[in-house]
Structure formats: structure tokens, C-alpha cells
Amino acid sequence: MTVPGNALRNLFRGIQRLSKDARKPPAHVPRIIPRAEHAISRKSISSAALRVLYRLHEAGFAAFLVGGAVRDLLLGGHPKDFDIATDATPEQVKHLFRNCRLIGRRFRLAHVVFGPEIIEVATFRGHGADGDREIVDGRITRDNIWGSLEEDALRRDFRVNALYYNIADFSVRDDVGGMQDLQDRVLRLIGDPEQRYREDPVRMLRAVRLAAKLDFRIDDAAAAPFAALGPLLGDAPSARLFDESLKLFLAGHGLQSFRLLDHYGLLEHLYPVTARALARDHDGGLRALIEQALANTDARVAEDKSVTPAFLFAVLLWGEARAQAEARIAAGDEPTLAWQHAAARVVAEQSDRVAIPRRFGTVMEEIWALQPRFAQRARKRVFRLMSHPRFRAAYDFLLLRAAESSELAELGAWWTAAQTQPPEQLAAALDSGNLPVDAEAAPARKRRRRSRRKKPADAAG
């Protein structure tokens, strides 16, 4: 019996397909953690988020709490933001909620607004070709391709951020091994790290921020591309890097974020001005100043006190601003003009990388410009300086610098003592030159006094 050639070819191809399928790894089976085996309680989820979850579920859509909220709840934390993932399109979400607005070009999202609280609802994202996606030089600039929950999990950045809390049965779904990473206290990327960082270089900063916040280590494979791909941060929008800076330094874990940025070589790509000054900091004085300011800021956040980016940026850029001002003064420039020119130049240079809003830049420049005036202790100059609107922030900055030398420590103690005096007594003491200063006791008295009143927002140190 003769077998036709076409039949033989088809049989051979079928055998090839079967052989290829046999070599494939088995399909991944998601891990479902029932309610009795995890720590998430609806009492810990905002009522607004629950309302959105239940309405989506009742309308027949999948509704999952996802991302950092699930991660933090499993770790026993208290999330401030609650994000939701669903198979409903943004338009379908908007149809369900009158208090909903659609935002975003790069990622189309639905924001459901409950007074000051915003619940972000994202449609499951996929890998297919059908949809609205734009990739430029390996970076995703627009991505609105809808998919399944399984695809959505693979599209997320870190495995600990790809855990889904199902409002239908209160279980937690894990498609990528995030629960194991929570137990190991490690950050691992989903997919190839180099490709994921090229898609979005800011993910490198996100890795540092999450490691600092959670006290996790960054997996070696996730950290390996930092050295080669760090320069890609220069292509990220400067406004976005400003927002990332706030999350890094003003969320209560700024000191560890700074140390990790420096350790992994990313500081020079985010704050090149700071890195350049630190390279000249042979005695460690500038590093100590920055780290103390960050520690103070972390403490204020922990106490739910106000902080401001202006003060912290003034600290971060101080080393270079001072170096340039001193160089101009040595070259013969008038000191006031030297500080103005140096401050403007340093802020402009750093703003090319991290967009510092002008309202903060102005405060920074005033804090720096006031530092030389603390050495002028004539009566008229003292009262004029104390009436300056940035006096408090500049004074706190002076106290930070007090560790640099005994002269600055004495100066800080003098100004601390000066503020404890009623105006008429201070004036008489200045006229006689007999203002009493106890370098040990004066700051202590000031701290007790300041504890009874709210510190102005400018004084974040």
C-alpha cells in the first residue's frame, strides 16, 4: 500500500508537535490560599475599596484587591492606597460608578472618587497584539492591551506585588511565587530583569524603595543590571523622578533608601550633584549631614509631623552649592551674589534630572543664603534675621551643620539661646555683648519649648 506524500508529511508534522508538547513544562497552576490560611481581614480594607469590589462582583465582573495593599496586609501593615484589578474595561467601570473618572494615556485607568480617597481600578493587562501599545527604544510608552488575570500577574513588576485578594471568596491567589518571596523577605522580578528595566527604568528605583520600606533584600538577579542600566534613568521624565524622590525620601524610610541608592550606584544617576559632592567628602562630614537629616525626617514621619521637600533637597544639594559659592568668593565675587549664582546653577543642574518645583527651589536658595548671616551677631542684623520668613528652616539647617566644627556648634548654641530671650532682654544683652550661652543646656531648653507648639512645615530637619 502506497501512502500519499501529503499524508506522510502531515503525519511527520503531527509527531513533531507531539514531541514538542511533551517537552513543554506543565501549565502553571496558581496557588489559592483560602481565607483560613492568610491574615487579610476585610476590617483592614478601606470601606471605599470594599464598595468598589462588591459592586464589580455583583455586576458579574472579577474583582481583586491587588499589588502593594495585598502585600502589606499579608505582612501585617496598614496600606494607605488600595488598588483593584478587574476584567471590566475602564468604560464599563465608569458605567457602574457615577463618581468615576478615566485617566491616563500610557495606562488607561479608572479612578473612583470617595471624597479625599481615590480607588484606582485597572483592567487586567495582557500580552497580545490587539490593542493600544507603543514601545520606543525598548520602553513601554503606552500600553492598553486587555488580557486575563494570569497575563496580568505576569505583567507586574515584583512577585510580591502580584498577589490578588478575591472578594468572591476572600482567598488570595498567587500565580508567580509571591507568597514564598514574602516569607523569604526578598524582592524578585517577574521575567528577565534587564528587559523589565529597559521597559521602565524607574523600576530600579522602585526596587530600592520597596527594599528600604519592607526591609527586604533585593535578589542578586534583580540587582545585577543596575550598574549597566542605571544611566537609563537619565531618559525618565524629570517630573516622574521628582515624584519617586518624594516616595524614596519622605515616606519614613529615607535613610535606608539613600544608603541603598548609594550602595547600588544609582545615586549618581538620580542625584548627580549630590554624588559629585560626596566624592569630594573625604572626612565624611557631608554624608553625616545628609544621613542625619534623613534620620530626622524619618522620625518626623513616624510621629506624623509635617515634612517638606525643600528642606531635604537643600540638604542633598548643599555640598555642591557651598563648594561653588566658596569658589566664587575666592575668585573675588561679592558673597551675596556668589551664593545667589551658585544656588541658581546647582538647582538648575539638578532639575534637569529631577524636576524641583520653583516653590521648593526658592526656599532652598533662601536657606543656603541665610547660613552666612548667622555669623553676624550685631543687634540690628540679629533681629532682622530672626524676622525672616525662612529663619526657622535656616536655623534648623544650621543645627544640622553644627557637627561639622566646634565653631558651628557654638554658633548653633548661641542662636538657640538667643531665641529663649524676650526681645527687650535680647536687645539689652546684644548691646552689652553678654548674651549667656550654655552649649549643652540651651539646645535642651529649646527642644522642650518647641515640643509645646507645632513646628512650621519648612523646618523638616
SULNOR-V60365 format. One record per residue. PHI is phi in whole degrees, 0 to 359 (NA if undefined). Layout:
PHI / PHI
//
This chain:
NA / 262 / 265 / 302 / 301 / 298 / 294 / 297 / 297 / 294 / 297 / 296 / 296 / 296 / 297 / 298 / 295 / 297 / 295 / 296 / 297 / 293 / 277 / 291 / 292 / 299 / 302 / 291 / 254 / 297 / 270 / 251 / 259 / 292 / 305 / 290 / 247 / 222 / 261 / 282 / 241 / 296 / 295 / 267 / 258 / 299 / 298 / 295 / 298 / 297 / 298 / 292 / 301 / 293 / 292 / 299 / 298 / 294 / 275 / 94 / 261 / 291 / 216 / 229 / 285 / 214 / 81 / 299 / 296 / 296 / 304 / 292 / 296 / 294 / 272 / 87 / 272 / 232 / 297 / 266 / 240 / 234 / 255 / 235 / 242 / 208 / 270 / 286 / 287 / 305 / 293 / 292 / 296 / 298 / 295 / 280 / 234 / 292 / 268 / 243 / 228 / 263 / 226 / 91 / 252 / 294 / 232 / 283 / 228 / 249 / 251 / 260 / 257 / 236 / 60 / 281 / 264 / 241 / 259 / 271 / 241 / 242 / 282 / 310 / 259 / 238 / 249 / 292 / 264 / 276 / 143 / 249 / 225 / 222 / 237 / 237 / 53 / 84 / 260 / 281 / 259 / 206 / 206 / 228 / 251 / 275 / 208 / 262 / 299 / 300 / 292 / 298 / 298 / 288 / 277 / 282 / 278 / 253 / 298 / 290 / 262 / 247 / 252 / 237 / 262 / 268 / 289 / 291 / 224 / 66 / 270 / 247 / 254 / 232 / 264 / 231 / 95 / 294 / 297 / 296 / 294 / 298 / 292 / 278 / 55 / 223 / 257 / 239 / 281 / 269 / 90 / 284 / 303 / 297 / 296 / 293 / 288 / 292 / 299 / 207 / 301 / 295 / 300 / 295 / 291 / 296 / 299 / 296 / 296 / 292 / 298 / 291 / 293 / 268 / 59 / 258 / 264 / 270 / 305 / 304 / 294 / 285 / 271 / 304 / 283 / 305 / 298 / 280 / 258 / 308 / 302 / 296 / 298 / 295 / 267 / 286 / 302 / 296 / 293 / 292 / 291 / 296 / 299 / 295 / 297 / 298 / 291 / 290 / 253 / 240 / 248 / 101 / 222 / 292 / 297 / 292 / 299 / 299 / 295 / 289 / 303 / 293 / 300 / 269 / 75 / 267 / 300 / 294 / 269 / 265 / 232 / 300 / 296 / 294 / 298 / 295 / 293 / 294 / 295 / 264 / 275 / 289 / 265 / 78 / 295 / 293 / 300 / 298 / 299 / 296 / 293 / 293 / 298 / 292 / 297 / 298 / 295 / 301 / 294 / 295 / 297 / 297 / 268 / 60 / 262 / 286 / 224 / 225 / 299 / 301 / 296 / 292 / 296 / 299 / 291 / 298 / 259 / 300 / 303 / 285 / 298 / 296 / 298 / 289 / 295 / 296 / 295 / 292 / 296 / 297 / 277 / 109 / 289 / 294 / 307 / 298 / 294 / 300 / 293 / 298 / 294 / 296 / 298 / 298 / 291 / 294 / 297 / 296 / 296 / 292 / 292 / 294 / 259 / 239 / 291 / 271 / 304 / 301 / 297 / 278 / 300 / 297 / 297 / 303 / 297 / 291 / 301 / 294 / 296 / 281 / 301 / 296 / 287 / 292 / 281 / 263 / 245 / 289 / 307 / 298 / 291 / 297 / 292 / 294 / 293 / 293 / 269 / 292 / 298 / 257 / 301 / 299 / 295 / 294 / 296 / 298 / 296 / 299 / 296 / 297 / 285 / 300 / 287 / 290 / 199 / 293 / 296 / 290 / 298 / 294 / 296 / 298 / 295 / 299 / 288 / 295 / 296 / 300 / 283 / 276 / 268 / 301 / 308 / 292 / 291 / 296 / 299 / 296 / 294 / 293 / 295 / 271 / 72 / 240 / 293 / 287 / 228 / 251 / 300 / 268 / 279 / 299 / 300 / 296 / 298 / 294 / 296 / 295 / 293 / 290 / 292 / 268 / 219 / 287 / 282 / 300 / 297 / 293 / 265 / 270 / 277
//
